[in-house]
């Protein structure tokens, strides 16, 4: 697994994606990335860039802060 921050971001992304009714495949398509990469992000295996956070927020029609809410270093 990745860092606690990456894992928390992945949980937030998964929750927002599901709340919007998106599959991993749909989010990946709209973000222009591979579905497997979305899975890795949601599992906290990769650290995403600030640009990617904004891209996901745009696709999910939410604020970037919704995706980084409650991220804490442990």
N, C-alpha and C positions, 0 to 999 in steps of 0.2 A: 504494500500500500504506500501511498504518498504521505505528504505532510498532513497534519490535522487541518490546516487551512484549505488545502486542496480537497480533502475529504468533505469538509463542511460546504465548500463551494459546490461540489458535486451533488450533495444532498439538496442544496437550495435549487440548483438547476433542475434536478429531477422533479422536485416538488412543483416548481413553477411550470415545467413542461407538462406534467400530468394535469395540473389545475387548468391549463389552457387546452387540454385535450389533444396534445401533440404526441405522436409517437417519436421515438428516437430517429426513425427514418425521415419523418417529416421535418423535424428540427434540422437535421443534417442537410437535407435538401435545400431548405430555405436559407441556411447559413453557408451553403456551398462547401460543405466538408463531408467526409466519409462518416457513415453511421457508426462504424466501430470506434471512431475518434470520440464521438459523443458518449459512447459507453465508457471509454477510458476516463473521460472527464468526470462523468457521474460517479465512477468508482474511486475518484481521487487519485488516479494514477499519473495524471499529467498536470502541469501548472499552465494555466491559460494566460494569455496576454490581456492587457487592458482593452485592446482593440477587439479581441474575441468576446470579452464580457459585454461590451457595447453592442456588438453584432447580435449576440444572443438576446439581449434586452430588446433590441429593435425587432427581432423575429417574434419574440413572445409578447410584444407590446407592453413592456413593463419598464420600470426604472432600473438602471444598473445597480442601484443601491438595494433593490429587492433581491438581487442575486448574491450580494456580498454581505447582507445583513447577518449579524451575529457571528462573523468569522473571528476566531480567536486563536492565537498561538498557544500551544500547550507545552 
